[in-house]
Amino acid sequence: MNNIKNFTFNQQKNYKIAVVIPCYKVAKHILTVIKQLDQSISMIYIIDDQCPEHSGKIVLEKFADNPKIKVIFHPKNQGVGGAILTGYKAAFEDQIDIIIKIDGDGQMDSNLIPSFILPIIQNKADYTKGNRFFYLESLYKMPKLRIFGNAILSLMSKLSTGYWNCFDPTNGYTAIRGNIIPYLPFNKISKRYFFESDMLFRLNIIRAVVIDIPMDSKYEDETSQLKIKKIIPEFILKHSINFIKRIFYNYYLRDVSIASIELPLGIILFIFGISFGLIHWKESIVSHHLSSSGTVMLAALSILTSLQFILSFLSIDINSTPKYVLQRQSDIKLNHFKDKS
């Protein structure tokens, strides 16, 4: 870790690195979080999202003379996603090269920042995110319900975002290459709890490379605002919508391939096989006569063939995960960016 840290911050003479910290009910921890950040960080953006504890004012009072710290106040609460997007806009206007987002509650280790920015500096990624599931030992610290909920959300996220190489989609420890910010549709990205998952979907649409960064889970006295039981129904709906959009964009609007045929054909055959089999199964129960072998074979063959088509599509989709970093212009006109916000 020390080698990574030394190498990365030695490279920072060529990069402007910023940290965005959304603030909502974090007055107890925010000053400590700021003090723990490395001195080589170029800017720190504190986004007070109508915090009832006035976290932004606390930061202003303590760091009033620090030019690296910029506090932005939201006139009304926009959610964690809205706060992050505000930070992204401010960082872009200041021509920041890499933007890290951490929480203000002290659960994210700032010593991991070099690990998050290194793949971006080395042009191996456009966006990095934490993965608390990589180290099995750290799972013992995580509540069992959270493990189960995140496993379900991760599977749904793989389908909806197309990033089959990523896990732990709700992890908010992230870093992004600054020059791809203008290509994100700020007015469409979900502003609240679905932000991290929706962000991955939007990144796939612009074909950005995303990789996971292993990290330990950390739980102390902070109360999570994310209630798995409440958000799963909402997340299922939103993931389903994003899945349909992604498939349409990537396999029908932008390009047409064998995968464009395999998926609908597989779905049609599966529905036919299940429906045909159930109808004749019901008829055999009512009439007390066994269905013919041909009827059974037709239903079974349709289902098996459909599964082959769907699995083939998934194989193509997995291999289509973005692998090459975006070569975007770093001198995008600010007006172009504002049109998308």
Backbone torsions as a table, in degrees:
resi	resn	phi	psi	omega
1	MET	NA	-41.5	-180.0
2	ASN	-62.8	-38.7	178.3
3	ASN	-63.1	-42.2	178.7
4	ILE	-62.4	-46.1	-177.7
5	LYS	-61.5	-46.4	-179.4
6	ASN	-63.3	-43.5	-179.3
7	PHE	-63.6	-46.6	-174.1
8	THR	-65.4	-48.2	-177.2
9	PHE	-73.0	-20.1	171.3
10	ASN	-69.2	-28.3	179.3
11	GLN	-80.9	-12.1	-172.5
12	GLN	-70.2	-10.8	176.9
13	LYS	-63.0	-20.3	178.4
14	ASN	-101.5	0.2	-176.1
15	TYR	-134.4	146.3	171.6
16	LYS	-101.0	117.0	-176.9
17	ILE	-108.4	132.9	179.6
18	ALA	-128.9	157.0	176.6
19	VAL	-121.7	130.6	175.8
20	VAL	-106.7	128.9	-179.1
21	ILE	-127.0	103.9	173.6
22	PRO	-68.9	139.8	-176.9
23	CYS	-124.3	119.0	173.2
24	TYR	-151.8	111.5	-177.4
25	LYS	57.5	47.5	179.3
26	VAL	-126.8	20.4	-177.8
27	ALA	-57.0	-29.7	-177.9
28	LYS	-68.9	-25.7	-171.5
29	HIS	-120.5	-18.1	-166.9
30	ILE	-61.0	-38.6	-179.2
31	LEU	-65.4	-39.8	178.3
32	THR	-65.3	-40.7	179.3
33	VAL	-60.7	-43.8	-179.3
34	ILE	-66.0	-43.5	-178.3
35	LYS	-64.1	-27.2	-177.7
36	GLN	-81.4	-9.1	-179.3
37	LEU	-73.5	144.2	-178.7
38	ASP	-63.6	144.8	-177.7
39	GLN	-66.1	-19.2	-178.4
40	SER	-79.4	-6.1	175.4
41	ILE	-63.3	131.0	-175.0
42	SER	-74.9	-43.1	-177.4
43	MET	-144.3	150.0	174.1
44	ILE	-127.2	120.6	-178.9
45	TYR	-105.2	115.8	177.9
46	ILE	-99.8	117.4	-178.3
47	ILE	-106.8	103.6	178.2
48	ASP	-81.7	103.3	-175.1
49	ASP	-89.8	63.5	-175.5
50	GLN	52.3	47.3	-178.7
51	CYS	-66.0	123.6	179.5
52	PRO	-65.9	-17.0	178.4
53	GLU	-95.3	2.5	176.8
54	HIS	58.0	48.1	-179.1
55	SER	-58.4	-40.3	-179.1
56	GLY	-61.0	-42.5	179.5
57	LYS	-65.5	-36.0	178.4
58	ILE	-63.0	-42.0	179.0
59	VAL	-66.0	-43.1	-179.9
60	LEU	-60.4	-43.4	-179.0
61	GLU	-63.9	-35.8	-176.6
62	LYS	-84.0	-35.6	-174.1
63	PHE	-121.9	38.0	-176.6
64	ALA	-59.7	-31.5	-176.2
65	ASP	-97.9	6.2	-178.4
66	ASN	-92.3	110.6	-176.9
67	PRO	-69.7	-15.2	-179.7
68	LYS	-78.4	-17.1	-174.6
69	ILE	-104.7	122.1	179.0
70	LYS	-119.6	122.7	-179.9
71	VAL	-103.2	127.6	179.8
72	ILE	-119.3	129.8	-178.1
73	PHE	-105.4	130.0	173.0
74	HIS	-85.8	131.5	177.4
75	PRO	-66.3	-23.6	174.2
76	LYS	-146.6	155.7	-176.7
77	ASN	-65.5	128.7	-179.3
78	GLN	-114.1	-2.6	-176.9
79	GLY	87.5	166.5	-175.9
80	VAL	-60.9	-37.8	179.5
81	GLY	-65.1	-43.0	178.3
82	GLY	-62.0	-38.5	178.9
83	ALA	-66.0	-41.9	-179.9
84	ILE	-64.6	-43.2	-179.8
85	LEU	-63.9	-35.9	174.9
86	THR	-61.6	-42.8	177.2
87	GLY	-63.9	-40.4	177.8
88	TYR	-60.4	-44.1	179.8
89	LYS	-60.9	-47.2	-179.7
90	ALA	-62.0	-40.6	-180.0
91	ALA	-66.4	-39.0	179.0
92	PHE	-64.9	-41.7	179.0
93	GLU	-62.6	-29.7	177.8
94	ASP	-90.0	8.7	176.4
95	GLN	58.0	45.1	176.4
96	ILE	-77.0	138.9	-177.9
97	ASP	-83.2	-43.0	-178.7
98	ILE	-134.1	131.6	-176.5
99	ILE	-118.0	120.2	177.7
100	ILE	-100.7	140.4	174.7
101	LYS	-116.8	126.0	172.8
102	ILE	-130.6	161.3	178.6
103	ASP	-84.7	160.4	-179.2
104	GLY	-93.5	7.5	-176.2
105	ASP	-95.1	2.9	176.3
106	GLY	82.1	6.7	-178.5
107	GLN	-83.0	-11.8	-177.5
108	MET	-108.4	125.4	-176.2
109	ASP	-76.0	114.5	-178.3
110	SER	-67.9	-17.0	177.7
111	ASN	-67.4	-14.4	179.4
112	LEU	-84.9	-7.6	-176.9
113	ILE	-52.7	-43.9	178.2
114	PRO	-56.8	-36.9	179.3
115	SER	-66.0	-31.2	-178.9
116	PHE	-78.5	-35.0	-176.5
117	ILE	-90.2	-20.0	-177.1
118	LEU	-58.3	-47.5	179.0
119	PRO	-61.2	-29.9	178.8
120	ILE	-73.8	-43.2	177.0
121	ILE	-60.6	-37.6	-179.1
122	GLN	-84.8	8.8	179.8
123	ASN	57.5	37.1	175.5
124	LYS	-103.4	-10.4	-178.0
125	ALA	-155.8	154.1	172.1
126	ASP	-100.7	-21.7	-174.8
127	TYR	-151.8	131.6	176.5
128	THR	-121.8	150.0	-179.0
129	LYS	-144.0	154.4	-179.0
130	GLY	-76.3	153.5	175.4
131	ASN	-134.6	105.9	-178.2
132	ARG	-80.5	-3.2	-176.8
133	PHE	-98.8	-1.9	-175.0
134	PHE	-68.8	-45.5	179.7
135	TYR	-91.6	114.6	-176.3
136	LEU	-62.1	-31.8	-178.7
137	GLU	-62.0	-33.0	-177.1
138	SER	-72.9	-16.4	-178.6
139	LEU	-67.7	-24.4	179.4
140	TYR	-65.5	-23.3	179.6
141	LYS	-83.1	-16.0	-173.7
142	MET	-90.2	135.5	176.5
143	PRO	-56.0	139.0	-174.7
144	LYS	-60.4	-39.4	179.1
145	LEU	-63.2	-36.6	179.0
146	ARG	-68.0	-38.1	177.1
147	ILE	-61.2	-47.4	-179.6
148	PHE	-62.6	-47.5	-178.8
149	GLY	-62.4	-42.8	179.9
150	ASN	-68.0	-32.3	177.1
151	ALA	-64.0	-43.3	178.1
152	ILE	-64.8	-46.8	-179.3
153	LEU	-63.6	-34.8	179.7
154	SER	-66.2	-40.4	178.2
155	LEU	-65.2	-44.1	178.2
156	MET	-63.2	-37.8	-178.9
157	SER	-66.3	-38.8	178.0
158	LYS	-59.0	-41.6	-179.8
159	LEU	-69.3	-43.0	-173.2
160	SER	-81.2	-31.3	-176.5
161	THR	-96.7	-24.7	-177.8
162	GLY	84.4	1.5	177.3
163	TYR	-93.7	82.4	-178.1
164	TRP	-71.5	-13.5	-179.9
165	ASN	-89.1	-0.7	-174.9
166	CYS	-112.9	148.8	177.7
167	PHE	-133.8	170.8	177.8
168	ASP	57.6	60.6	-173.6
169	PRO	-66.6	-22.6	-178.5
170	THR	-87.0	4.3	179.7
171	ASN	-69.0	125.1	-175.8
172	GLY	-95.4	4.7	177.4
173	TYR	-85.7	107.3	-172.7
174	THR	-140.6	164.3	171.3
175	ALA	-142.5	143.2	-176.3
176	ILE	-137.0	145.7	175.9
177	ARG	-72.6	126.4	-172.9
178	GLY	-61.6	-33.5	-174.2
179	ASN	-78.6	1.2	173.3
180	ILE	-100.8	-3.2	179.7
181	ILE	-55.2	-43.1	-177.3
182	PRO	-64.3	-17.6	-176.9
183	TYR	-89.0	-1.1	178.7
184	LEU	-92.0	133.5	179.5
185	PRO	-79.4	85.8	-173.8
186	PHE	-56.9	-33.5	-176.8
187	ASN	-76.8	-8.0	-178.5
188	LYS	-108.9	-21.8	-176.0
189	ILE	-69.7	134.6	179.2
190	SER	-58.9	135.9	-173.2
191	LYS	-93.5	-14.5	-173.6
192	ARG	-112.3	-132.5	-170.0
193	TYR	-63.9	-23.2	-178.7
194	PHE	-83.8	2.2	-173.0
195	PHE	-54.9	-52.6	-175.1
196	GLU	-59.4	-42.6	179.8
197	SER	-69.6	-41.9	179.9
198	ASP	-67.2	-34.2	177.2
199	MET	-60.9	-41.8	177.9
200	LEU	-62.8	-40.5	177.4
201	PHE	-60.7	-46.5	-179.5
202	ARG	-64.7	-36.6	178.7
203	LEU	-66.2	-36.5	177.7
204	ASN	-65.4	-37.5	-179.4
205	ILE	-62.3	-34.7	177.5
206	ILE	-93.0	5.3	175.2
207	ARG	64.1	42.4	176.2
208	ALA	-82.5	148.9	178.2
209	VAL	-87.8	125.7	-179.5
210	VAL	-121.6	134.3	176.1
211	ILE	-133.2	153.4	177.9
212	ASP	-86.6	145.0	174.0
213	ILE	-115.9	117.5	-179.9
214	PRO	-60.0	138.0	177.5
215	MET	-153.8	157.1	176.7
216	ASP	-82.5	150.0	172.4
217	SER	-80.6	149.2	-178.4
218	LYS	-139.5	122.2	179.8
219	TYR	-134.0	121.0	179.1
220	GLU	-121.5	-120.1	-175.8
221	ASP	-99.5	7.6	-179.1
222	GLU	-80.9	143.6	177.9
223	THR	-99.3	121.4	-179.2
224	SER	-70.3	138.2	177.2
225	GLN	-85.1	-7.0	-175.9
226	LEU	-92.4	111.3	179.9
227	LYS	-102.7	107.8	-173.3
228	ILE	-55.7	-45.2	-176.3
229	LYS	-60.6	-34.6	-176.2
230	LYS	-81.3	-32.6	-173.2
231	ILE	-89.5	-19.6	-176.1
232	ILE	-57.9	-47.2	178.1
233	PRO	-58.3	-42.7	179.0
234	GLU	-65.5	-42.3	-179.4
235	PHE	-65.8	-37.8	178.7
236	ILE	-59.6	-44.8	179.7
237	LEU	-63.4	-47.9	-176.6
238	LYS	-69.5	-37.0	176.1
239	HIS	-64.8	-38.9	179.3
240	SER	-63.0	-43.3	178.9
241	ILE	-63.5	-44.6	179.8
242	ASN	-65.6	-35.3	177.7
243	PHE	-62.0	-46.8	179.9
244	ILE	-62.4	-43.7	179.4
245	LYS	-61.8	-45.8	-177.4
246	ARG	-62.8	-43.4	179.7
247	ILE	-62.9	-42.1	179.5
248	PHE	-65.0	-46.7	-178.6
249	TYR	-62.1	-49.3	-170.5
250	ASN	-84.1	-25.8	-173.7
251	TYR	-115.6	-3.8	179.2
252	TYR	-134.1	-38.2	-178.4
253	LEU	-83.1	-49.2	-177.8
254	ARG	-83.1	-35.0	-174.3
255	ASP	-158.9	157.3	175.4
256	VAL	-128.6	128.6	-179.1
257	SER	-138.9	-173.8	178.3
258	ILE	-61.5	-30.1	178.1
259	ALA	-64.3	-30.4	179.2
260	SER	-65.5	-23.7	179.4
261	ILE	-93.1	-39.0	-174.7
262	GLU	-63.0	-42.6	-176.0
263	LEU	-64.8	-54.9	179.9
264	PRO	-63.6	-37.1	179.6
265	LEU	-65.4	-40.7	177.9
266	GLY	-63.6	-41.5	179.7
267	ILE	-66.0	-43.6	-179.9
268	ILE	-62.4	-46.1	-179.5
269	LEU	-65.1	-37.1	179.7
270	PHE	-65.7	-46.3	179.2
271	ILE	-63.0	-42.2	179.1
272	PHE	-62.7	-48.3	-177.5
273	GLY	-60.9	-45.1	179.3
274	ILE	-65.0	-47.4	-177.7
275	SER	-64.6	-46.1	-179.4
276	PHE	-61.4	-44.0	-179.4
277	GLY	-65.6	-42.0	-179.1
278	LEU	-66.8	-40.6	-179.6
279	ILE	-61.5	-48.1	-178.4
280	HIS	-73.3	-28.5	174.9
281	TRP	-65.5	-41.9	178.2
282	LYS	-65.3	-41.2	179.8
283	GLU	-63.7	-37.6	-179.3
284	SER	-68.4	-33.1	177.5
285	ILE	-69.3	-43.2	-178.4
286	VAL	-67.4	-42.9	-176.1
287	SER	-86.8	-10.6	-177.5
288	HIS	61.6	28.4	176.8
289	HIS	-121.7	135.0	178.5
290	LEU	-69.6	142.6	176.4
291	SER	-67.8	152.4	-179.2
292	SER	-69.0	158.0	179.8
293	SER	-62.5	-32.6	178.6
294	GLY	-65.4	-39.3	178.5
295	THR	-64.2	-44.7	179.5
296	VAL	-64.0	-43.3	-178.8
297	MET	-64.9	-37.4	-179.5
298	LEU	-64.2	-44.0	178.7
299	ALA	-65.5	-46.3	-177.8
300	ALA	-65.9	-41.8	-179.7
301	LEU	-64.8	-38.5	178.6
302	SER	-63.2	-43.1	-179.1
303	ILE	-68.1	-44.8	-179.3
304	LEU	-64.3	-41.7	178.7
305	THR	-64.8	-40.0	179.2
306	SER	-62.2	-39.9	179.3
307	LEU	-65.4	-35.4	177.1
308	GLN	-64.3	-43.8	178.8
309	PHE	-63.5	-44.7	-178.0
310	ILE	-66.3	-41.9	178.0
311	LEU	-64.7	-37.5	177.4
312	SER	-64.9	-40.9	177.3
313	PHE	-62.0	-45.0	-179.8
314	LEU	-61.7	-37.3	178.1
315	SER	-62.2	-43.4	177.8
316	ILE	-65.6	-41.4	-178.6
317	ASP	-64.4	-41.3	178.6
318	ILE	-62.8	-41.0	179.6
319	ASN	-72.9	-11.5	-180.0
320	SER	-91.2	2.6	176.9
321	THR	-55.8	130.1	-178.2
322	PRO	-52.1	132.7	-176.1
323	LYS	-122.7	-14.2	-176.4
324	TYR	-116.1	128.2	-176.9
325	VAL	-63.2	151.9	-178.7
326	LEU	-74.2	135.5	175.2
327	GLN	-102.5	78.4	-178.2
328	ARG	-96.1	152.2	176.6
329	GLN	-69.1	138.2	-179.1
330	SER	-89.7	-6.2	-178.0
331	ASP	-111.9	44.0	177.3
332	ILE	-59.1	138.8	177.3
333	LYS	-64.1	137.0	-178.6
334	LEU	-63.1	-34.0	179.2
335	ASN	-63.5	-36.3	178.3
336	HIS	-62.5	-39.9	179.3
337	PHE	-67.4	-44.4	-176.8
338	LYS	-65.9	-29.1	178.0
339	ASP	-63.5	-24.1	-176.9
340	LYS	-95.4	-7.3	-175.0
341	SER	-89.2	NA	NA
